[in-house]
Amino acid sequence: MQSSATFRNIKGDLVNLESVPATQLKNAFSSVLDQAAHNGAVAIMRHNQPRAVLMSYEEFMSLAKLRSPELGDLTSQFDALLAGMQSAKSKKGAKAAFNATPTELGRAAVKAAKKR
């Protein structure tokens, strides 16, 4: 078995993603499944190229949760963004933008574009 990549598992550890040939998966599915369940994931190789990953249910649920944050997590993120917009510096910047002339807005846009 060869190592094809590294990944951060559900525990936060950086681990090697072990790989198995597709023929081994076909011929010994149960043992490869046990390996994925134990190690978190296994890369399935075909013609020495990674083609798929078989992962444990726990790893899958961890990834799925990252893509679907809970309402409480989103509320916390929103509250942090809102607090940042309520700072004195942000309020001053918003007031200046709303009171700026078209020429001043154009100059500010050009200046910001040059920074990138």
DSSP file (Angstrom, degrees, kcal/mol; ACC not computed):
  #  RESIDUE AA STRUCTURE BP1 BP2  ACC     N-H-->O    O-->H-N    N-H-->O    O-->H-N    TCO  KAPPA ALPHA  PHI   PSI    X-CA   Y-CA   Z-CA
    1    1 A M              0   0    0      0, 0.0     2,-0.3     0, 0.0    19,-0.1   0.000 360.0 360.0 360.0 139.3    0.0    0.0    0.0
    2    2 A Q  E     -A   19   0A   0     17,-0.6    17,-1.8    15,-0.0     2,-0.5  -0.832 360.0-118.2-116.9 156.3    1.3    3.5   -0.8
    3    3 A S  E     +A   18   0A   0     -2,-0.3    15,-0.2    15,-0.2     3,-0.1  -0.799  28.5 176.6 -92.6 130.9    0.5    6.9    0.6
    4    4 A S  E     -     0   0A   0     13,-2.0     2,-0.3    -2,-0.5    -1,-0.1   0.720  58.8 -17.2-107.3 -26.2   -1.1    9.3   -1.9
    5    5 A A  E     -A   17   0A   0     12,-0.8    12,-4.2     2,-0.0     2,-0.3  -0.963  58.5-112.9-164.7 174.2   -1.9   12.4    0.1
    6    6 A T  E     +A   16   0A   0     -2,-0.3     2,-0.3    10,-0.3    10,-0.2  -0.893  29.4 176.8-118.3 154.8   -2.4   13.8    3.6
    7    7 A F  E     -A   15   0A   0      8,-2.4     8,-3.0    -2,-0.3     2,-0.7  -0.982  35.1-109.2-151.0 159.2   -5.6   15.1    5.1
    8    8 A R  E     -A   14   0A   0     -2,-0.3     6,-0.2     6,-0.2     5,-0.0  -0.826  41.2-147.6 -93.0 116.8   -6.8   16.5    8.5
    9    9 A N    >   -     0   0    0      4,-2.7     3,-2.2    -2,-0.7    31,-0.1  -0.077  33.7 -85.2 -79.2-178.8   -9.0   13.9   10.1
   10   10 A I  T 3  S+     0   0    0      1,-0.3    -1,-0.1     2,-0.1    -2,-0.0   0.752 129.6  54.9 -59.9 -26.2  -12.0   14.5   12.3
   11   11 A K  T 3  S-     0   0    0      2,-0.1    -1,-0.3     1,-0.0     3,-0.1   0.553 119.6-110.0 -83.0  -8.6   -9.7   14.7   15.3
   12   12 A G  S <  S+     0   0    0     -3,-2.2     2,-0.3     1,-0.3    -2,-0.1   0.475  73.0 138.8  92.3   3.0   -7.7   17.5   13.6
   13   13 A D        -     0   0    0      1,-0.0    -4,-2.7    -5,-0.0     2,-0.7  -0.607  56.4-126.4 -82.7 140.9   -4.6   15.3   13.1
   14   14 A L  E     +A    8   0A   0     -2,-0.3     2,-0.3    -6,-0.2    -6,-0.2  -0.791  43.8 172.2 -85.0 115.1   -2.8   15.5    9.8
   15   15 A V  E     -A    7   0A   0     -8,-3.0    -8,-2.4    -2,-0.7     2,-0.3  -0.860  36.6-102.2-127.3 157.4   -2.6   11.9    8.6
   16   16 A N  E     -A    6   0A   0     -2,-0.3     2,-0.9   -10,-0.2   -10,-0.3  -0.610  30.7-132.1 -76.3 135.0   -1.5   10.1    5.5
   17   17 A L  E     -A    5   0A   0    -12,-4.2   -13,-2.0    -2,-0.3   -12,-0.8  -0.799  25.5-143.5 -87.8 107.2   -4.3    9.0    3.2
   18   18 A E  E     -Ab   3  42A   0     -2,-0.9    25,-3.2    23,-0.5     2,-0.4  -0.355  14.3-148.5 -69.7 152.4   -3.6    5.4    2.5
   19   19 A S  E     -Ab   2  43A   0    -17,-1.8   -17,-0.6    23,-0.2    25,-0.2  -0.923  13.3-170.6-126.4 151.3   -4.4    4.1   -1.0
   20   20 A V  E     - b   0  44A   0     23,-2.6    25,-3.1    -2,-0.4     2,-0.0  -0.986  31.8-104.9-135.2 146.2   -5.4    0.8   -2.4
   21   21 A P  E >>  - b   0  45A   0      0, 0.0     4,-1.8     0, 0.0     3,-0.6  -0.378  30.9-118.3 -66.3 150.2   -5.7   -0.4   -5.9
   22   22 A A  H 3> S+     0   0    0     23,-2.5     4,-2.3     1,-0.2     5,-0.2   0.835 114.9  59.3 -59.0 -33.1   -9.3   -0.7   -7.3
   23   23 A T  H 3> S+     0   0    0      1,-0.2     4,-2.5     2,-0.2    -1,-0.2   0.871 103.4  51.1 -65.6 -34.7   -8.7   -4.4   -7.8
   24   24 A Q  H <> S+     0   0    0     -3,-0.6     4,-2.7     2,-0.2    -1,-0.2   0.898 108.9  51.4 -67.6 -38.6   -8.0   -4.8   -4.1
   25   25 A L  H  < S+     0   0    0     -4,-1.8    -2,-0.2     1,-0.2    -1,-0.2   0.928 112.9  45.8 -60.8 -43.7  -11.2   -3.0   -3.3
   26   26 A K  H  < S+     0   0    0     -4,-2.3     3,-0.4     1,-0.2    -2,-0.2   0.907 120.6  37.8 -65.3 -42.5  -13.1   -5.3   -5.6
   27   27 A N  H  < S+     0   0    0     -4,-2.5    -2,-0.2     1,-0.2    -1,-0.2   0.745 132.2  23.6 -84.9 -24.4  -11.5   -8.5   -4.2
   28   28 A A     X  +     0   0    0     -4,-2.7     4,-2.0    -5,-0.2     3,-0.4  -0.316  69.6 151.1-138.3  52.4  -11.3   -7.6   -0.5
   29   29 A F  H  > S+     0   0    0     -3,-0.4     4,-2.9     1,-0.2     5,-0.2   0.880  71.4  56.3 -55.4 -43.3  -14.0   -5.0    0.0
   30   30 A S  H  > S+     0   0    0      1,-0.2     4,-2.3     2,-0.2    -1,-0.2   0.902 108.9  45.1 -59.4 -43.9  -14.6   -5.9    3.6
   31   31 A S  H  > S+     0   0    0     -3,-0.4     4,-2.0     2,-0.2    -1,-0.2   0.876 114.2  48.7 -70.9 -35.6  -11.0   -5.4    4.6
   32   32 A V  H  X S+     0   0    0     -4,-2.0     4,-2.4     2,-0.2    -2,-0.2   0.895 111.0  51.4 -68.8 -38.7  -10.7   -2.1    2.7
   33   33 A L  H  X S+     0   0    0     -4,-2.9     4,-2.5    -5,-0.2    -2,-0.2   0.918 110.0  49.0 -62.0 -43.9  -14.0   -0.9    4.3
   34   34 A D  H  X S+     0   0    0     -4,-2.3     4,-2.3    -5,-0.2    -2,-0.2   0.893 110.2  51.9 -61.7 -39.7  -12.6   -1.8    7.8
   35   35 A Q  H  X S+     0   0    0     -4,-2.0     4,-3.1     2,-0.2     5,-0.3   0.916 110.6  47.3 -63.5 -43.7   -9.4    0.1    6.9
   36   36 A A  H  X S+     0   0    0     -4,-2.4     4,-2.1     1,-0.2    20,-0.6   0.913 112.4  49.7 -64.3 -42.5  -11.4    3.2    5.9
   37   37 A A  H  < S+     0   0    0     -4,-2.5    -1,-0.2     1,-0.2    -2,-0.2   0.881 117.2  41.4 -63.4 -37.4  -13.5    3.0    9.1
   38   38 A H  H  < S+     0   0    0     -4,-2.3    -2,-0.2    -5,-0.2    -1,-0.2   0.910 125.1  32.8 -76.9 -43.9  -10.4    2.7   11.2
   39   39 A N  H  < S-     0   0    0     -4,-3.1    -2,-0.2    -5,-0.2    -3,-0.2   0.570 106.2-116.3 -93.0 -10.4   -8.2    5.3    9.5
   40   40 A G  S  < S+     0   0    0     -4,-2.1    16,-2.5    -5,-0.3     2,-0.3  -0.152  83.2  10.0 102.7 -39.8  -11.0    7.7    8.4
   41   41 A A  E     - C   0  55A   0     14,-0.3   -23,-0.5    -6,-0.2     2,-0.4  -0.981  54.3-155.3-167.6 157.6  -10.5    7.3    4.7
   42   42 A V  E     -bC  18  54A   0     12,-2.3    12,-2.9    -2,-0.3     2,-0.4  -0.993  21.0-132.0-140.5 132.9   -8.8    5.3    1.9
   43   43 A A  E     -bC  19  53A   0    -25,-3.2   -23,-2.6    -2,-0.4     2,-0.6  -0.709  17.6-141.9 -84.4 135.1   -7.9    6.5   -1.6
   44   44 A I  E     -bC  20  52A   0      8,-3.2     7,-3.2    -2,-0.4     8,-1.3  -0.879  19.5-156.4 -99.8 122.5   -8.9    4.1   -4.3
   45   45 A M  E     -bC  21  50A   0    -25,-3.1   -23,-2.5    -2,-0.6     2,-0.4  -0.749  15.2-176.6-102.9 143.7   -6.4    4.0   -7.1
   46   46 A R  E >  S- C   0  49A   0      3,-2.6     3,-1.1    -2,-0.3    -2,-0.0  -0.966  80.1  -8.4-138.4 123.4   -6.8    3.0  -10.7
   47   47 A H  T 3  S-     0   0    0     -2,-0.4    -1,-0.1     1,-0.2    -2,-0.0   0.904 129.7 -58.6  54.3  44.3   -3.8    2.9  -13.1
   48   48 A N  T 3  S+     0   0    0      1,-0.2    -1,-0.2    -3,-0.0    -3,-0.0   0.675 117.4 110.4  61.3  21.7   -1.8    4.5  -10.3
   49   49 A Q  E <  S-C   46   0A   0     -3,-1.1    -3,-2.6    -5,-0.0     2,-0.2  -0.984  76.4-112.0-123.8 135.7   -4.1    7.6  -10.2
   50   50 A P  E     +C   45   0A   0      0, 0.0    -5,-0.2     0, 0.0     3,-0.1  -0.496  41.0 166.6 -65.8 129.4   -6.4    8.4   -7.3
   51   51 A R  E     -     0   0A   0     -7,-3.2     2,-0.3     1,-0.4    -6,-0.2   0.655  58.2  -5.6-116.5 -26.5  -10.0    8.0   -8.6
   52   52 A A  E     -C   44   0A   0     -8,-1.3    -8,-3.2     2,-0.0     2,-0.4  -0.965  57.1-127.4-160.1 169.6  -12.2    8.0   -5.4
   53   53 A V  E     -C   43   0A   0     -2,-0.3     2,-0.6   -10,-0.3   -10,-0.2  -0.998   9.5-156.5-130.7 130.3  -12.1    8.1   -1.6
   54   54 A L  E     -C   42   0A   0    -12,-2.9   -12,-2.3    -2,-0.4     2,-0.3  -0.930  27.2-178.4-101.7 120.5  -13.8    5.6    0.6
   55   55 A M  E     -C   41   0A   0     -2,-0.6   -14,-0.3   -14,-0.2   -18,-0.2  -0.843  29.0-100.1-125.4 159.5  -14.4    7.3    4.0
   56   56 A S     >  -     0   0    0    -16,-2.5     4,-2.2   -20,-0.6     5,-0.1  -0.284  35.1-114.5 -68.2 158.7  -15.8    6.5    7.4
   57   57 A Y  H  > S+     0   0    0      1,-0.2     4,-2.7     2,-0.2     5,-0.2   0.876 116.8  55.5 -62.0 -38.0  -19.3    7.6    8.2
   58   58 A E  H  > S+     0   0    0      2,-0.2     4,-2.0     1,-0.2    -1,-0.2   0.911 108.0  47.7 -63.1 -42.7  -17.8    9.9   11.0
   59   59 A E  H  > S+     0   0    0      2,-0.2     4,-2.2     1,-0.2    -1,-0.2   0.918 111.9  51.0 -64.0 -42.3  -15.5   11.6    8.5
   60   60 A F  H  X S+     0   0    0     -4,-2.2     4,-2.8     1,-0.2    -2,-0.2   0.934 110.0  48.5 -60.2 -47.2  -18.4   12.1    6.1
   61   61 A M  H  X S+     0   0    0     -4,-2.7     4,-2.2     1,-0.2    -1,-0.2   0.866 109.2  54.0 -63.1 -35.8  -20.6   13.6    8.7
   62   62 A S  H  X S+     0   0    0     -4,-2.0     4,-1.3     2,-0.2    -1,-0.2   0.919 112.1  43.8 -63.5 -43.7  -17.8   16.0    9.8
   63   63 A L  H  X S+     0   0    0     -4,-2.2     4,-1.3     1,-0.2    -2,-0.2   0.901 112.1  53.0 -66.9 -41.4  -17.4   17.2    6.2
   64   64 A A  H  X S+     0   0    0     -4,-2.8     4,-1.0     1,-0.2    -2,-0.2   0.876 105.9  54.3 -62.4 -37.5  -21.2   17.5    5.7
   65   65 A K  H  < S+     0   0    0     -4,-2.2     3,-0.4     1,-0.2    -1,-0.2   0.872 103.3  56.3 -65.4 -36.5  -21.5   19.6    8.8
   66   66 A L  H  < S+     0   0    0     -4,-1.3    -1,-0.2     1,-0.2    -2,-0.2   0.849 109.6  45.9 -62.9 -33.3  -18.9   22.0    7.5
   67   67 A R  H  < S+     0   0    0     -4,-1.3    -1,-0.2     1,-0.2    -2,-0.2   0.654 118.8  42.1 -83.6 -15.9  -21.0   22.5    4.4
   68   68 A S  S  < S-     0   0    0     -4,-1.0    -1,-0.2    -3,-0.4    -2,-0.1  -0.638  80.3-166.3-131.0  74.0  -24.2   23.0    6.3
   69   69 A P        -     0   0    0      0, 0.0    -3,-0.1     0, 0.0     2,-0.1  -0.260  25.9-109.6 -63.5 149.8  -23.5   25.1    9.4
   70   70 A E    >>  -     0   0    0      1,-0.1     4,-2.1    -5,-0.1     3,-0.5  -0.371  27.6-107.7 -76.2 158.5  -26.2   25.2   12.1
   71   71 A L  H 3> S+     0   0    0      1,-0.3     4,-2.6     2,-0.2     5,-0.2   0.853 119.0  56.4 -56.1 -38.9  -28.3   28.3   12.6
   72   72 A G  H 3> S+     0   0    0      2,-0.2     4,-1.9     1,-0.2    -1,-0.3   0.884 107.0  49.3 -62.5 -38.5  -26.4   29.1   15.9
   73   73 A D  H <> S+     0   0    0     -3,-0.5     4,-2.1     2,-0.2    -2,-0.2   0.919 112.4  47.5 -66.1 -43.2  -23.1   29.1   14.1
   74   74 A L  H  X S+     0   0    0     -4,-2.1     4,-2.7     1,-0.2    -2,-0.2   0.879 109.3  54.2 -65.7 -37.3  -24.4   31.4   11.4
   75   75 A T  H  X S+     0   0    0     -4,-2.6     4,-2.7    -5,-0.2    -1,-0.2   0.911 108.2  49.5 -62.2 -42.3  -25.9   33.7   14.0
   76   76 A S  H  X S+     0   0    0     -4,-1.9     4,-2.0     2,-0.2    -2,-0.2   0.911 111.6  48.4 -63.5 -42.5  -22.6   34.0   15.7
   77   77 A Q  H  X S+     0   0    0     -4,-2.1     4,-2.3     2,-0.2    -2,-0.2   0.920 112.7  48.5 -63.9 -43.6  -20.9   34.8   12.4
   78   78 A F  H  X S+     0   0    0     -4,-2.7     4,-2.9     1,-0.2     5,-0.2   0.926 110.0  51.5 -61.7 -45.5  -23.5   37.4   11.6
   79   79 A D  H  X S+     0   0    0     -4,-2.7     4,-2.3     1,-0.2    -1,-0.2   0.886 110.0  49.8 -60.6 -39.2  -23.3   39.0   15.1
   80   80 A A  H  X S+     0   0    0     -4,-2.0     4,-1.9     2,-0.2    -1,-0.2   0.915 112.5  46.8 -66.3 -42.9  -19.5   39.3   14.7
   81   81 A L  H  X S+     0   0    0     -4,-2.3     4,-1.7     2,-0.2    -2,-0.2   0.924 112.8  49.7 -63.9 -43.7  -19.8   40.9   11.2
   82   82 A L  H  X S+     0   0    0     -4,-2.9     4,-1.0     1,-0.2    -2,-0.2   0.904 108.5  52.6 -62.4 -41.9  -22.5   43.3   12.5
   83   83 A A  H >< S+     0   0    0     -4,-2.3     3,-0.6     1,-0.2    -1,-0.2   0.896 107.8  52.1 -61.5 -39.5  -20.3   44.3   15.5
   84   84 A G  H >< S+     0   0    0     -4,-1.9     3,-0.9     1,-0.2     6,-0.3   0.853 107.9  51.4 -64.3 -34.2  -17.5   45.1   13.1
   85   85 A M  H 3< S+     0   0    0     -4,-1.7    -1,-0.2     1,-0.2    -2,-0.2   0.665 103.7  60.0 -76.6 -15.3  -19.7   47.3   11.0
   86   86 A Q  T << S+     0   0    0     -4,-1.0    -1,-0.2    -3,-0.6    -2,-0.2   0.400  79.7 115.5 -92.4   2.3  -20.8   49.2   14.2
   87   87 A S  S <> S-     0   0    0     -3,-0.9     4,-2.5    -4,-0.2     5,-0.2  -0.280  79.5-113.7 -69.9 159.5  -17.3   50.4   15.0
   88   88 A A  H  > S+     0   0    0      1,-0.2     4,-2.4     2,-0.2     5,-0.2   0.886 117.3  52.7 -60.2 -39.7  -16.5   54.1   15.0
   89   89 A K  H  > S+     0   0    0      2,-0.2     4,-2.2     1,-0.2    -1,-0.2   0.910 110.5  46.9 -64.4 -42.4  -14.1   53.6   12.0
   90   90 A S  H  > S+     0   0    0     -6,-0.3     4,-2.5     2,-0.2     5,-0.2   0.914 112.2  49.7 -66.2 -42.5  -16.8   51.8   10.0
   91   91 A K  H  X S+     0   0    0     -4,-2.5     4,-2.4     1,-0.2    -2,-0.2   0.906 111.0  49.8 -62.6 -41.2  -19.4   54.4   10.8
   92   92 A K  H  X S+     0   0    0     -4,-2.4     4,-2.3    -5,-0.2    -1,-0.2   0.910 111.7  48.7 -63.8 -42.3  -17.0   57.2    9.8
   93   93 A G  H  X S+     0   0    0     -4,-2.2     4,-2.2     2,-0.2    -2,-0.2   0.901 111.6  48.6 -65.0 -41.9  -16.2   55.4    6.5
   94   94 A A  H  X S+     0   0    0     -4,-2.5     4,-2.4     2,-0.2     5,-0.2   0.913 111.6  49.6 -64.8 -42.6  -19.9   54.8    5.7
   95   95 A K  H  X S+     0   0    0     -4,-2.4     4,-1.7     1,-0.2    -2,-0.2   0.918 111.2  49.4 -62.8 -42.5  -20.7   58.5    6.4
   96   96 A A  H  X S+     0   0    0     -4,-2.3     4,-0.7     1,-0.2    -1,-0.2   0.895 111.2  50.0 -63.9 -39.7  -17.9   59.6    4.2
   97   97 A A  H >< S+     0   0    0     -4,-2.2     3,-0.7     1,-0.2    -2,-0.2   0.916 111.5  47.2 -66.1 -42.8  -19.0   57.4    1.3
   98   98 A F  H 3< S+     0   0    0     -4,-2.4    -1,-0.2     1,-0.2    -2,-0.2   0.798 116.7  44.1 -69.8 -27.0  -22.6   58.6    1.5
   99   99 A N  H 3< S+     0   0    0     -4,-1.7    -1,-0.2    -5,-0.2    -2,-0.2   0.462  91.3 111.5 -94.9  -1.9  -21.5   62.2    1.6
  100  100 A A    <<  -     0   0    0     -3,-0.7    -3,-0.0    -4,-0.7    -4,-0.0  -0.371  67.2-122.0 -74.6 149.5  -18.9   61.9   -1.2
  101  101 A T     >  -     0   0    0      1,-0.1     4,-2.5    -2,-0.1     5,-0.2  -0.434  31.3-103.9 -79.5 163.5  -19.3   63.5   -4.5
  102  102 A P  H  > S+     0   0    0      0, 0.0     4,-2.2     0, 0.0     5,-0.1   0.877 123.8  52.8 -55.9 -37.3  -19.2   61.3   -7.7
  103  103 A T  H  > S+     0   0    0      2,-0.2     4,-2.4     1,-0.2     5,-0.2   0.918 108.9  48.4 -65.2 -43.3  -15.6   62.6   -8.4
  104  104 A E  H  > S+     0   0    0      1,-0.2     4,-2.3     2,-0.2    -1,-0.2   0.896 111.3  50.3 -64.7 -40.3  -14.5   61.6   -4.9
  105  105 A L  H  X S+     0   0    0     -4,-2.5     4,-2.2     2,-0.2    -1,-0.2   0.903 110.0  51.1 -63.2 -40.4  -16.1   58.1   -5.2
  106  106 A G  H  X S+     0   0    0     -4,-2.2     4,-2.4    -5,-0.2    -2,-0.2   0.928 110.3  48.3 -62.3 -45.9  -14.3   57.7   -8.6
  107  107 A R  H  X S+     0   0    0     -4,-2.4     4,-2.5     1,-0.2    -1,-0.2   0.911 111.8  49.7 -60.8 -42.4  -10.9   58.6   -7.1
  108  108 A A  H  X S+     0   0    0     -4,-2.3     4,-2.4     1,-0.2    -1,-0.2   0.883 110.4  50.7 -64.6 -38.3  -11.5   56.2   -4.2
  109  109 A A  H  X S+     0   0    0     -4,-2.2     4,-2.2     2,-0.2    -2,-0.2   0.913 111.3  47.4 -65.9 -42.9  -12.4   53.4   -6.6
  110  110 A V  H  X S+     0   0    0     -4,-2.4     4,-2.0     2,-0.2    -2,-0.2   0.910 112.2  50.3 -64.3 -42.4   -9.3   53.9   -8.7
  111  111 A K  H  X S+     0   0    0     -4,-2.5     4,-1.2     1,-0.2    -2,-0.2   0.916 111.8  47.4 -62.3 -43.3   -7.2   54.0   -5.6
  112  112 A A  H  X S+     0   0    0     -4,-2.4     4,-0.8     1,-0.2    -1,-0.2   0.887 110.5  52.2 -65.6 -38.2   -8.7   50.8   -4.3
  113  113 A A  H >< S+     0   0    0     -4,-2.2     3,-0.6     1,-0.2    -1,-0.2   0.862 105.8  54.6 -66.6 -35.6   -8.3   49.1   -7.7
  114  114 A K  H 3< S+     0   0    0     -4,-2.0    -1,-0.2     1,-0.2    -2,-0.2   0.810  99.3  62.2 -68.6 -29.5   -4.6   50.1   -7.9
  115  115 A K  H 3<        0   0    0     -4,-1.2    -1,-0.2     1,-0.3    -2,-0.2   0.809 360.0 360.0 -65.9 -28.9   -4.0   48.4   -4.5
  116  116 A R    <<        0   0    0     -4,-0.8    -1,-0.3    -3,-0.6    -2,-0.2   0.474 360.0 360.0 -78.7 360.0   -5.0   45.0   -5.9
